[in-house]
Amino acid sequence: MKIGAQLYSARDYTKTPRDIEETLRRIKALGFDVIQISGFGPCDPDLLAGWIQELGLDVCVTHVPWSRLADPGELNRVMAEHKKLGCDHVGLGARPGDVYPNSYEGYTRFIKKANEICRQLKDGGMTFGYHNHDFEFQKWGGVPAFDRIIEECPDLKFILDTFWVQAGGGNPLSYIKKLEGRIEVIHFKDYRIFNRTRQFAEIGEGVLEWDEIIPLCKATRIPYAVIEQDADFLVDPFESFALSRKFLLDRV
């Protein structure tokens, strides 16, 4: 299992092409060879691909806006861009709530469209990955929406997020087992309580059972684990990456 950096955590440092290049070089200097692209500002794909190739970075997955995925013609352009990056795994950050409301019918419509996207990407030699939050754990008829997505989208892969599974009332270990063979990338993100409020935390600084999560990820052959922290930084994001990476390297 390779350890990478989910660059959404450094989104304040990836707004311009110059910012993006500097951030990629800082991430490489921290010892990372794997990244997830997410939260980038506008950047020419050829320019980005050149930096990635120069630095020897492996782009394990991306997060692409729903508007680009939902349009078949635009999705073809997304695939062409991913080929330049050497990445064959196209990711979605969340169900677009403005298009598909948080209801049983909303999820039914979303699942239908997600299956269409899966088919187009599969025809192009790529996979489609879904990243969960906590809201997918709301139940209709006793079944969490996340479980519906898992069962009704057989070709969909998953970018499982440990924090958001926990926050939704699920058990990260149970979902790692349930999704064996379907997790291309897992988001390692810790969960802490501060003044009775949940917060994001560096890996090892929260309450998640990493001594069980890490071996299970390895046993189920998850290829990539990327470090992410959405907010609640006590240090700058680059130092946060370094702290989490050190914790993991002692255990992976």
DAPEJO-V94692 format. One record per run of one state. SS is the DSSP state (h for helix, s for strand, l for the rest). FROM is the first residue (numbers start at 1). TO is the last residue. If there is no record, write none. Layout:
ss: <SS;SS>
from: <FROM;FROM>
to: <TO;TO>
//
This chain:
ss: <l;s;h;l;h;l;s;l;h;l;s;l;h;l;h;l;s;l;h;l;s;l;h;l;s;l;s;h;l;s;h;l;h;l;s;l;s;l;s;l;h;l;s;l;h;l>
from: <1;2;7;14;17;30;34;38;45;56;58;63;66;71;72;86;89;93;104;124;127;132;135;138;139;141;143;145;153;157;162;168;172;179;183;189;190;195;197;202;210;220;224;228;237;250>
to: <1;6;13;16;29;33;37;44;55;57;62;65;70;71;85;88;92;103;123;126;131;134;137;138;140;142;144;152;156;161;167;171;178;182;188;189;194;196;201;209;219;223;227;236;249;252>
//
